[in-house]
Amino acid sequence: MSLSRRSLLSQLPLAALASSFHISTQAQASREIWRTGNPTIDKPREIALGLLKPTQAQVERAWELHFNSVVFESYGFAPRFAVDGEAINAAIREGASSDELSDLRESMSMSRGVANEREREEFFQAFNAAGVTCIFQNAGEEGNDPLRLIKRLAHFTKATDGLKPALSKVTTAEEIVALKKEGHVGLCFTGNGVPLRMEWDSVKDELRFVRIFHELGIRMMHLTYNRRNPIGDGAGEPHDGGLSDFGKATVAEMNKVGVIVDVAHSGWKTAEDAAKASSKPMVASHTTCAGVYTHFRGKPDSAIRAICETDGLVGMCCISRFLGGKGDITSLMDHLDHVIKTFGAQHAAIGCDISYTSRFEKEERAKILRRPDGSSPLGGVGDRWEHLWPKDDYVTTPQAEQSIAWTNWPLFTLGMVMRGHSDEAIRLVLGENMLRVLKANAV
């Protein structure tokens, strides 16, 4: 049942948070229903509102529509917890290796809120402010090694085990709809690669871990990351040879088991070949439109059309250099408009591919001991083989990036309202399309 604006404002977690920060009058709450009192959330909203320039009526309509809808992000990351600086220092003193420290950092960022009340409150404040019901959560590190892929899956399983019922692991569309009714949120797991044994005894033997990971809760997989693998070519390869014969067998196995085929990081021909091979709706879960701005991580209209012909969808991401133009919320709206107007609202989604990071992360990282050369023991991804990011001369700005912050999800709805899209079309983009694809792939 739809809520009135007045009752919505009184029931939303967002409104409760606002009142806790002493927003004193009902009139002020009405004027600034987007405020939470958390500057890490509110500053990006101010920037986005300054770019969009909506009327108060448009803001109120967007808020009611957004928070009454099932919002199912087609690919992204749950809010990230701050690391525990002292615990990392203890591991350093005990002689932890770089790999051990990397695993510890990831585990903390993905599950620390299970045991830490401050981080748990920060996590749910961000989730509630975003108004997201469920995220197709990146729960696999890039690559095809099953042992690598299983690590993030373990971290997020710990989070959903430890934070339920407020946060749940889900595997079906019906569970996600139920979460919305209960006022809870969830994660549906996607892997960043197809788990391959790399022993090559037979095609059937090589692909048997697809079913194993499905049993662990994975419901979507990248065919490739940016480089070439035995399945096909990634988006970063200069020569896109398309889907291999083994790749066709991989798509068939994913269709059979119930895992959504995702070509977000695949080359353009590889994506089109996969669409021709797939018997189920498939996706490019977090991409952009090359017809709006040409970038190797976007997809041309021919690839988008092929995906749509499977009854699939393309999710627009929130990365400035992929969006081009100003790289801000108006650019995101341009890409969404292109999909909706060219291919239909039933094929559009939003897969932000970014996350909210706890406002306490900076102070925790400041506690961490430095190496003798002054560098951080946590390091970074560096020049990892899988990444293959071709250089470009695009220059973004902090303001552009903040306007498409993850907690600005309600403002993405506002942008669609201001572009004249119907409530029905907006609800499709917000989550109904992703629900449809997940349900169609179930076995």
C-alpha positions in Angstrom: 0.0 0.0 0.0 1.4 3.4 -1.0 2.2 5.8 1.8 1.2 9.5 1.8 4.0 12.0 1.9 3.2 13.0 5.5 3.1 9.4 6.8 6.2 8.6 4.7 8.2 11.4 6.3 7.2 10.2 9.8 8.1 6.5 9.1 11.3 6.7 7.1 14.5 5.8 8.9 15.8 8.9 7.1 13.3 11.1 8.9 14.1 9.5 12.3 17.8 10.2 11.7 17.0 13.8 10.8 15.1 14.4 14.0 17.9 12.9 16.0 20.1 15.8 14.7 17.6 18.4 16.0 15.8 19.4 12.9 13.5 21.5 14.9 10.3 22.1 13.0 8.0 20.2 10.7 8.3 23.1 8.2 12.1 22.7 8.1 11.8 18.9 7.7 9.4 19.5 4.8 11.8 21.9 3.0 14.9 19.7 3.5 13.6 16.1 3.7 16.9 15.1 2.1 19.0 16.1 5.2 20.2 13.4 7.6 22.6 15.4 9.8 25.5 13.3 8.6 27.7 15.7 6.6 29.3 12.8 4.7 25.8 12.1 3.3 24.4 15.6 3.2 27.3 17.4 1.4 27.0 15.3 -1.8 23.3 15.8 -1.7 23.7 19.6 -1.6 26.0 19.4 -4.6 23.6 17.2 -6.6 20.6 19.4 -5.8 22.6 22.4 -6.9 23.1 20.8 -10.3 19.6 19.5 -10.7 17.8 22.6 -9.3 14.5 20.9 -8.6 11.3 22.4 -7.2 10.2 21.4 -3.7 7.2 19.5 -5.3 9.6 17.5 -7.4 11.8 16.6 -4.4 8.7 15.5 -2.4 7.3 13.4 -5.3 10.7 11.8 -5.8 11.1 11.0 -2.1 7.7 9.3 -1.9 8.2 7.4 -5.1 11.7 6.2 -4.1 11.0 5.1 -0.6 7.8 3.3 -1.6 9.6 1.3 -4.3 11.7 -1.8 -4.2 15.2 -0.5 -5.0 17.4 -3.3 -6.3 20.8 -2.1 -7.4 22.0 -4.1 -10.3 25.6 -4.2 -9.1 27.5 -2.5 -6.3 28.8 -2.5 -2.8 27.2 -2.3 0.6 28.4 0.6 2.8 32.0 -0.1 3.9 33.0 -0.2 7.5 36.0 1.6 8.8 39.0 -0.6 9.5 40.2 -1.2 13.1 43.6 0.6 13.1 44.8 -0.9 16.4 43.9 -4.4 15.3 45.9 -3.9 12.1 48.8 -2.6 14.1 48.7 -5.8 16.3 48.8 -7.9 13.2 51.8 -5.9 11.8 53.6 -6.5 15.1 52.9 -10.2 14.9 54.6 -10.3 11.5 51.5 -10.6 9.2 52.4 -10.7 5.5 51.2 -8.2 3.0 48.6 -10.8 1.8 47.4 -11.4 5.3 47.0 -7.6 5.9 45.1 -7.2 2.7 42.7 -10.0 3.7 42.3 -8.5 7.1 41.6 -5.0 5.7 38.9 -6.5 3.3 37.3 -8.5 6.1 37.1 -5.4 8.3 35.6 -3.2 5.6 33.0 -5.8 4.7 32.0 -7.2 8.1 33.4 -5.2 11.0 29.9 -3.9 11.9 29.0 -7.3 13.2 31.0 -6.7 16.3 31.3 -2.9 16.4 28.2 -0.8 17.3 29.5 2.5 16.0 30.2 1.0 12.6 26.9 -0.9 12.6 25.0 2.3 13.2 26.9 4.1 10.4 26.3 1.2 8.0 22.5 1.2 8.5 22.3 5.0 8.4 23.9 5.0 5.0 21.8 2.1 3.8 18.5 3.8 5.0 19.5 7.2 3.6 20.1 5.6 0.2 16.7 3.9 0.3 18.1 0.8 -1.3 16.3 -2.5 -0.6 18.9 -4.9 -2.0 22.3 -4.7 -3.7 23.6 -7.2 -6.2 26.8 -7.3 -4.1 30.3 -7.8 -5.5 31.2 -10.8 -3.5 34.1 -12.1 -5.6 37.6 -10.8 -6.2 38.4 -10.3 -9.9 39.7 -13.4 -11.7 38.8 -17.1 -12.1 40.6 -18.9 -9.3 37.9 -20.4 -7.0 40.1 -19.7 -3.9 40.4 -16.1 -4.8 36.7 -15.8 -5.6 35.6 -17.3 -2.3 37.2 -14.8 0.0 34.8 -11.9 -0.4 31.9 -14.3 -0.4 33.1 -15.4 3.0 33.4 -11.8 4.3 29.8 -10.9 3.2 28.4 -14.2 4.5 29.9 -13.3 7.9 28.2 -9.9 7.6 24.8 -11.2 6.6 25.0 -14.0 9.3 25.9 -11.5 12.0 23.6 -8.7 11.1 20.3 -10.5 10.3 17.4 -9.9 10.2 18.3 -6.2 9.6 20.7 -7.4 6.8 20.1 -10.6 5.0 21.6 -12.7 2.3 19.0 -13.3 -0.4 18.8 -15.5 -3.4 15.3 -15.0 -4.9 13.2 -12.1 -6.1 10.5 -13.1 -3.6 12.8 -12.7 -0.7 13.7 -9.2 -1.8 10.1 -8.1 -2.0 9.6 -9.5 1.5 12.5 -7.5 2.8 10.9 -4.3 1.6 7.6 -5.1 3.4 9.6 -5.9 6.6 11.7 -2.8 6.5 14.9 -4.7 6.2 17.7 -4.7 3.6 19.6 -7.4 1.8 22.5 -8.5 -0.3 22.3 -10.8 -3.4 25.7 -12.1 -4.2 27.5 -11.7 -7.6 31.0 -13.0 -8.3 33.6 -11.1 -10.3 34.4 -14.1 -12.4 33.4 -17.7 -13.4 35.3 -20.1 -11.0 37.5 -22.3 -13.2 39.7 -25.1 -12.0 42.3 -24.4 -14.7 43.1 -28.1 -15.0 41.3 -28.6 -18.4 40.5 -32.3 -18.1 37.2 -31.7 -19.9 34.7 -28.9 -20.4 32.2 -30.4 -18.0 34.8 -30.9 -15.3 36.2 -27.4 -15.7 32.7 -25.8 -15.3 31.5 -27.9 -12.3 32.3 -25.1 -9.8 29.6 -22.9 -11.3 27.1 -25.1 -9.6 29.1 -25.1 -6.3 29.2 -21.3 -6.2 25.5 -21.2 -7.0 24.9 -23.4 -4.0 27.0 -20.9 -1.9 24.6 -18.1 -3.0 26.1 -16.6 -6.1 23.4 -15.6 -8.5 25.4 -13.6 -11.1 28.9 -13.9 -12.6 31.1 -11.8 -14.9 32.1 -13.8 -18.0 35.4 -11.8 -18.1 37.0 -9.0 -16.2 39.0 -6.5 -18.4 41.5 -9.0 -19.8 41.1 -12.0 -22.0 40.4 -15.3 -20.4 39.4 -18.7 -21.8 35.7 -17.6 -22.0 36.2 -14.4 -24.1 37.8 -11.0 -24.3 37.5 -8.4 -21.6 36.6 -4.7 -22.2 40.3 -3.6 -21.9 41.6 -5.8 -24.7 42.5 -3.9 -27.9 41.4 -6.8 -30.1 38.0 -8.2 -29.2 37.7 -11.7 -30.5 34.4 -12.4 -28.9 33.1 -15.4 -27.1 35.1 -18.6 -27.4 33.6 -22.1 -27.9 34.4 -22.7 -24.2 32.6 -19.4 -23.5 29.5 -20.7 -25.2 29.6 -23.8 -23.0 30.1 -21.5 -20.0 27.0 -19.5 -20.8 25.0 -22.7 -21.3 26.1 -24.0 -17.9 25.2 -20.7 -16.2 21.7 -20.7 -17.8 21.3 -24.3 -16.7 22.4 -23.8 -13.1 20.6 -20.4 -12.6 23.4 -17.9 -12.6 22.8 -14.6 -14.5 25.3 -13.9 -17.3 27.0 -10.5 -16.8 29.1 -8.8 -19.5 29.7 -5.5 -17.8 33.5 -6.0 -18.1 33.4 -7.9 -21.4 34.4 -6.7 -24.8 31.7 -5.4 -27.1 31.8 -8.4 -29.5 32.1 -10.8 -26.5 28.9 -9.2 -25.0 27.0 -9.5 -28.3 28.1 -13.2 -28.7 27.1 -14.0 -25.2 23.6 -12.5 -25.8 23.2 -14.7 -28.9 24.3 -17.7 -26.8 22.2 -17.1 -23.8 18.7 -18.7 -23.4 18.0 -16.6 -20.3 17.8 -12.8 -19.7 21.4 -11.5 -19.2 22.9 -8.1 -18.1 25.6 -5.6 -18.3 25.2 -4.8 -14.7 27.3 -1.7 -14.4 28.2 0.1 -17.6 27.5 3.2 -19.6 26.3 4.0 -23.2 29.0 4.4 -25.8 26.3 6.2 -27.8 26.4 9.0 -25.3 30.2 8.9 -24.5 32.6 6.4 -26.0 34.6 4.6 -23.3 35.9 1.0 -23.3 33.8 0.2 -20.3 30.6 1.4 -21.9 28.6 -0.6 -24.4 27.6 0.5 -27.9 23.9 0.4 -29.0 24.5 -2.9 -30.9 25.6 -4.7 -27.7 22.8 -3.0 -25.6 20.3 -4.1 -28.2 21.5 -7.7 -28.1 21.3 -7.7 -24.3 17.8 -6.3 -24.4 16.7 -8.9 -26.9 17.3 -11.6 -24.2 14.8 -9.6 -22.1 17.8 -8.5 -20.1 19.0 -5.1 -18.8 21.9 -2.7 -18.7 22.8 -0.9 -15.4 24.3 2.6 -15.5 27.2 3.1 -13.2 28.3 6.1 -11.2 31.9 6.5 -12.3 32.7 9.9 -13.8 35.3 8.9 -16.3 32.9 6.2 -17.8 30.1 8.7 -18.0 32.1 11.5 -19.8 30.8 15.0 -20.2 30.7 16.7 -16.8 30.8 13.3 -15.2 28.2 14.3 -12.7 24.6 13.4 -11.9 23.3 15.2 -15.1 25.7 13.0 -17.1 24.3 9.9 -15.3 20.8 11.0 -16.3 21.9 11.4 -19.9 23.0 7.8 -20.1 19.8 6.6 -18.3 17.7 8.6 -20.7 19.5 7.0 -23.7 18.6 3.5 -22.5 15.0 4.4 -21.6 14.2 6.3 -24.8 16.1 4.0 -27.2 15.5 0.6 -25.8 12.6 1.0 -23.2 12.4 1.5 -19.5 12.1 -2.2 -19.0 15.8 -2.7 -19.9 17.4 0.0 -17.7 18.8 -0.2 -14.2 21.4 1.5 -12.0 24.5 -0.4 -10.8 26.5 2.3 -9.1 29.8 0.3 -8.8 30.7 2.6 -5.9 30.1 2.5 -2.2 29.7 4.7 0.9 32.7 4.5 3.2 32.3 5.1 7.0 33.2 8.6 8.0 35.4 7.1 10.6 37.7 5.4 8.1 40.2 8.3 7.9 40.8 8.4 11.7 41.2 4.7 11.9 43.7 4.7 9.0 45.7 7.5 10.7 46.4 5.1 13.6 48.1 2.5 11.4 51.8 2.1 11.6 53.9 3.0 8.5 56.6 0.9 6.9 60.2 2.1 7.3 60.0 3.7 3.8 56.9 5.7 4.9 54.4 3.6 2.8 51.2 2.1 4.1 51.3 -1.6 5.0 47.8 -2.0 3.5 49.0 -1.0 0.1 46.6 -1.0 -2.9 45.6 -2.9 -5.9 48.5 -1.5 -7.9 49.0 -2.9 -11.4 47.1 -6.1 -10.9 47.0 -8.3 -14.0 43.3 -8.4 -14.3 42.7 -4.7 -14.2 44.1 -3.6 -17.6 42.9 0.0 -17.5 43.8 1.8 -20.7 44.9 5.3 -20.1 42.7 8.2 -21.0 43.0 12.0 -20.6 39.6 12.4 -18.8 39.7 14.7 -15.9 37.1 14.5 -13.2 36.3 16.7 -10.2 35.5 16.0 -6.6 32.2 17.8 -7.1 31.2 15.7 -10.0 32.0 12.5 -8.2 30.2 13.6 -5.0 27.0 14.4 -7.0 26.8 10.7 -7.8 27.7 9.4 -4.4 26.0 6.1 -3.4 23.8 7.7 -0.7 22.4 10.0 -3.4 20.2 7.2 -4.7 17.0 9.1 -4.0 18.4 11.9 -6.1 18.8 9.6 -9.0 15.0 9.1 -8.7 14.7 12.8 -8.5 16.7 13.2 -11.7 14.3 10.8 -13.5 11.3 12.6 -12.2 12.7 15.9 -13.6 13.4 14.3 -17.0 9.7 13.5 -17.2 9.7 9.7 -16.8 6.5 8.1 -15.5 6.3 6.6 -12.0 5.9 3.2 -13.7 9.0 3.6 -15.8 11.0 4.8 -12.7 9.9 1.8 -10.6 11.1 -0.5 -13.4 14.5 1.2 -13.4 14.8 1.3 -9.6 14.3 -2.4 -9.1 11.5 -4.2 -10.9 13.7 -4.9 -13.9 16.4 -6.6 -11.8 13.8 -8.5 -10.0 12.4 -9.8 -13.3 15.8 -10.9 -14.5 16.7 -12.7 -11.3 13.3 -14.5 -11.3 13.7 -15.5 -15.0 17.1 -17.1 -14.3 15.9 -19.1 -11.3 15.8 -22.9 -11.7 
